Amino acid sequence: MCPDCQRQAAVGVQCVDCVAEASRGARPVRTVLGGRRREGRPVVTLTIIGLCVVSFVLQQVVPGWTIRWLFSPLAGLVEPWRFVTAAFLHSPGGVVHLAVNMLALWMIGPYLEQALGRARFVTLYLMSALGGSVAVVLLADALDAWNVGVLGASGAIFGLFGAVLVVMRRLGGDVRGILVVIGLNVVVGFVVSGISWPAHLGGLFTGLALGAAYAYAPAERRRQVAVVAPLVVAGVLVTAAWLAYSAVGLA
């Protein structure tokens, strides 16, 4: 065995083939909530950040990119994928909107990705984005906002805030800090113009619901809950949006 193929073991060294064989036979280490504990970078969080950054660049260089993917209640009725794609866009007029959201995502994303696992984390993000857009539809008539465009990852990130609150509570952590963060951001949404507070609240409540399902699922039912809970949440959100459209004769 050449020096490059040697791998340090508790006693002596092993060859790369022995290490690979041992790795295949070892059971993956799980977190308290059933997520697979992985070493290295938070791949899903970095991927979402990368998609948002790339999309922001495309907003600057591709004419019509923002209009093509942003969400409004009327546009979403015709092109339903906009309910989610808007979460990967940001205000094209400046980088602050993008930077603030990506900083928030980087601060809480890796924690949730590790605790829940990659599949449940990405589902949580997408469902929270959907929940934010559905809330915009539900309040569109009251706010006269049927044709008002909405974009940004804030709704999805508020969903992560909600899930962090539930997960930390489930694990016995101190939740006062995240409660302050949520409270301050909710207030900002109401007092600063140009912020879609319905999307924030919709994402928050979606994240709370789905996060609770993940966090409190019995250990022996986690796989089933990971499939059923998002389907139930999606069903509730789609039904709520359809009822809102029907109430004004659009569906």
Secondary structure as UniProt FT lines:
FT   HELIX           3..5
FT   STRAND          6..8
FT   STRAND          13..15
FT   HELIX           16..25
FT   TURN            32..33
FT   HELIX           43..61
FT   TURN            63..64
FT   HELIX           65..69
FT   HELIX           73..78
FT   TURN            80..81
FT   HELIX           82..85
FT   HELIX           86..88
FT   TURN            92..93
FT   HELIX           96..116
FT   HELIX           118..138
FT   HELIX           140..143
FT   TURN            146..147
FT   HELIX           154..170
FT   TURN            171..172
FT   HELIX           176..191
FT   TURN            193..194
FT   HELIX           197..216
FT   HELIX           219..221
FT   HELIX           222..247
FT   TURN            248..249
//
